[in-house]
Amino acid sequence: MRPGPRLRRTVARAALGLGIAYLSCVALAWARVAAASESASFVPMAPWGAGYRSYSMLGAALGRQYVRRRVRDALADAFEALDEGWVVAETGWRGGGPFWPHRTHRDGRAVDLLVPMRSGEGSPARLGSWPWQGFGYAHELDAEGRLGGLRFDAARTARLIRALRPRLRRVILDPELVRQVRDEDPRLPSSLFFGRRPWVRHDEHLHLDFR
C-alpha cells in the first residue's frame, strides 16, 4: 500500500528539517574554526581536513572538539601525512574543565579517535558514529577486535601512534588491542600504553594524551 499524501508531506517536512539542522551544525562548526584567534591556547578541530573528519557535526557545533593549538597541529600533520581516513571523536571544551561523561579531557591535551577498521577483504572501514550508535562510543568489539564483518586495523593504528610518538605521553586502548598494535610495531614501548584495563572500555576508541 502506497503512503497517503499527508504521510508523504510529513516525511518530506521531517527530511527538510533534518537537512537544515545538519547544515546549521556544519556552519556553526566552521564558524568556530574561523573565530579562533591565532593567539588562543585552545582551538577547535576543523570538522574535516586532509586525512580525517569529525565524528559528529553536532558535537563539533556544540564545541566538544577543542584542543591545545600544538595538539591540533600535531594531529593535522600526522593525518595529512598518513591520509588514512581517521575519525576524531571528543576532545574537550574551549578553555578546558570538566567534560561529561569523560573523567579526563580537562586540559586540551586529550583526544579520542574512533578505532580504524578493515573489511574482510582488507579494505579500510570506519565505525559508524550516528546518534543511535552513541556517536561511535556504543560499539562493542569482541576480544579479537571484530564487529560484524569488520576487524580492528592494528596496522593503521600503529602507524598513527608511531607518527605522533614524540608528542604523546600516554595511549589508552583495551589490552587485547594493544597487543595487536605492538605486534604490528614492536618498536612502540609498552610504557607508552596505559598499564591496566581502563575504567571504561576503550575498544571502540583510542584515547591519546599529549605532552
C-alpha positions as CSV (number, residue, x, y, z in Angstrom):
1,M,0.0,0.0,0.0
2,R,1.4,3.4,-1.0
3,P,1.6,6.1,1.7
4,G,-1.0,8.8,1.5
5,P,-0.3,12.4,0.6
6,R,-0.4,13.5,4.3
7,L,2.3,11.0,5.3
8,R,4.4,11.9,2.3
9,R,4.2,15.6,3.3
10,T,5.1,14.8,6.9
11,V,8.1,12.7,5.8
12,A,9.3,15.5,3.4
13,R,9.0,18.1,6.1
14,A,10.9,16.0,8.5
15,A,13.7,15.4,5.9
16,L,13.9,19.1,5.2
17,G,14.1,19.9,8.9
18,L,16.9,17.4,9.4
19,G,18.8,18.7,6.4
20,I,18.5,22.3,7.7
21,A,19.6,21.2,11.2
22,Y,22.6,19.4,9.7
23,L,23.7,22.3,7.5
24,S,23.3,24.6,10.5
25,C,25.6,22.4,12.6
26,V,28.2,22.4,9.8
27,A,28.0,26.2,9.5
28,L,28.4,26.7,13.3
29,A,31.3,24.2,13.4
30,W,33.2,26.1,10.7
31,A,32.3,29.4,12.3
32,R,34.1,28.2,15.5
33,V,37.2,27.5,13.4
34,A,37.0,30.9,11.7
35,A,36.6,32.7,15.1
36,A,39.5,31.0,16.8
37,S,42.2,33.6,17.5
38,E,45.8,32.9,16.3
39,S,46.9,33.6,19.9
40,A,44.3,31.4,21.6
41,S,45.6,28.4,23.6
42,F,42.5,26.3,22.8
43,V,41.4,25.9,19.2
44,P,38.7,23.7,17.6
45,M,39.5,20.8,15.3
46,A,38.0,21.6,11.9
47,P,35.0,19.4,11.1
48,W,37.1,17.8,8.4
49,G,40.5,18.1,6.8
50,A,43.2,16.1,5.0
51,G,43.1,12.5,6.3
52,Y,40.3,12.9,8.9
53,R,36.8,14.0,9.7
54,S,34.7,14.7,12.8
55,Y,32.6,12.1,14.4
56,S,29.6,14.4,14.6
57,M,28.7,17.8,13.1
58,L,26.5,18.3,16.2
59,G,29.4,17.6,18.5
60,A,31.6,20.0,16.6
61,A,28.9,22.7,16.6
62,L,28.4,22.3,20.3
63,G,32.1,22.9,20.9
64,R,33.1,19.4,22.1
65,Q,36.3,19.3,19.9
66,Y,38.6,21.9,21.4
67,V,42.3,21.1,21.9
68,R,45.6,22.9,22.6
69,R,47.0,24.5,19.5
70,R,50.0,22.3,19.4
71,V,47.8,19.2,19.7
72,R,45.7,20.3,16.7
73,D,48.8,20.9,14.7
74,A,50.4,17.6,15.6
75,L,47.2,15.7,14.6
76,A,46.7,17.6,11.4
77,D,50.3,17.0,10.3
78,A,50.0,13.2,11.1
79,F,46.6,12.9,9.4
80,E,47.7,14.6,6.3
81,A,51.0,12.6,6.1
82,L,49.2,9.3,6.5
83,D,46.0,10.2,4.7
84,E,44.1,7.1,6.2
85,G,40.7,8.4,7.0
86,W,40.7,8.9,10.8
87,V,37.6,9.9,12.7
88,V,38.2,12.4,15.5
89,A,35.8,12.0,18.4
90,E,35.5,14.0,21.6
91,T,38.4,16.2,22.9
92,G,37.1,18.9,25.3
93,W,35.6,22.3,25.9
94,R,37.2,25.6,24.9
95,G,39.3,26.5,28.0
96,G,39.1,23.0,29.5
97,G,37.3,22.0,32.7
98,P,35.0,19.1,33.5
99,F,33.8,17.3,30.4
100,W,30.9,15.0,31.0
101,P,30.8,12.0,30.6
102,H,34.6,11.8,30.4
103,R,36.7,11.5,33.5
104,T,39.6,13.2,31.7
105,H,39.7,15.6,28.7
106,R,40.0,18.6,31.0
107,D,43.2,20.4,29.7
108,G,43.0,20.3,25.9
109,R,45.6,17.6,25.6
110,A,43.3,14.5,25.5
111,V,41.9,13.3,22.2
112,D,39.6,10.4,21.3
113,L,39.8,8.8,17.9
114,L,37.4,6.1,16.7
115,V,39.5,3.0,16.1
116,P,40.0,2.2,12.4
117,M,38.6,-0.9,11.0
118,R,39.1,-3.1,7.9
119,S,36.7,-5.3,6.0
120,G,37.0,-9.0,5.5
121,E,38.7,-8.2,2.1
122,G,41.2,-5.9,3.9
123,S,39.7,-2.6,2.7
124,P,39.7,0.4,5.1
125,A,36.5,0.9,7.0
126,R,35.0,3.1,9.7
127,L,32.8,2.6,12.7
128,G,29.5,4.4,12.4
129,S,29.0,7.5,14.6
130,W,25.3,8.2,14.3
131,P,23.4,9.3,17.4
132,W,21.8,5.9,17.8
133,Q,25.3,4.4,17.9
134,G,26.3,6.7,20.8
135,F,28.2,8.9,18.3
136,G,30.6,6.0,17.9
137,Y,31.0,5.2,21.5
138,A,28.3,2.5,21.8
139,H,30.1,-0.1,19.6
140,E,31.5,-3.2,21.3
141,L,34.3,-5.1,19.6
142,D,34.9,-8.7,20.7
143,A,38.2,-9.9,22.2
144,E,39.8,-10.2,18.7
145,G,38.7,-6.7,17.7
146,R,35.9,-7.8,15.5
147,L,32.5,-6.2,14.9
148,G,30.2,-7.9,12.4
149,G,32.2,-8.3,9.2
150,L,34.8,-5.7,10.3
151,R,38.0,-6.1,12.2
152,F,40.3,-3.7,14.1
153,D,43.0,-2.3,11.9
154,A,46.1,-2.6,14.1
155,A,48.5,-1.6,11.3
156,R,46.8,1.7,10.7
157,T,46.7,2.4,14.5
158,A,50.4,1.5,14.8
159,R,51.3,3.9,12.0
160,L,49.5,6.8,13.6
161,I,51.0,6.2,17.1
162,R,54.4,6.0,15.5
163,A,53.9,9.3,13.7
164,L,52.7,11.0,16.9
165,R,55.1,9.2,19.3
166,P,57.4,12.2,20.1
167,R,54.3,14.2,21.2
168,L,52.5,11.5,23.2
169,R,52.5,11.0,26.9
170,R,50.1,8.1,27.1
171,V,47.8,5.9,24.9
172,I,44.7,4.2,26.4
173,L,43.3,1.2,24.5
174,D,42.0,-2.2,25.5
175,P,44.9,-4.6,26.3
176,E,43.8,-7.1,23.7
177,L,44.0,-4.4,21.0
178,V,47.3,-3.0,22.4
179,R,48.8,-6.5,21.8
180,Q,47.8,-6.4,18.2
181,V,49.3,-2.9,17.8
182,R,52.6,-3.8,19.3
183,D,52.7,-7.0,17.2
184,E,52.5,-4.7,14.2
185,D,55.2,-2.4,15.5
186,P,57.3,-3.8,18.3
187,R,59.3,-0.6,18.5
188,L,56.4,1.0,20.3
189,P,57.3,0.7,24.0
190,S,54.9,-0.9,26.4
191,S,55.4,2.0,28.8
192,L,53.6,4.3,26.3
193,F,50.3,2.4,26.9
194,F,48.1,2.5,29.9
195,G,49.3,-0.4,32.0
196,R,46.0,-1.9,33.1
197,R,42.4,-2.4,31.8
198,P,40.8,1.1,31.5
199,W,37.9,2.0,33.9
200,V,35.7,2.3,30.8
201,R,36.1,0.0,27.8
202,H,38.4,1.5,25.1
203,D,37.8,-1.0,22.4
204,E,35.8,1.3,20.0
205,H,38.0,4.4,20.6
206,L,41.7,5.2,21.0
207,H,42.5,7.8,23.8
208,L,45.6,9.9,23.2
209,D,47.2,12.0,26.0
210,F,49.6,14.6,24.6
211,R,52.6,16.1,26.4
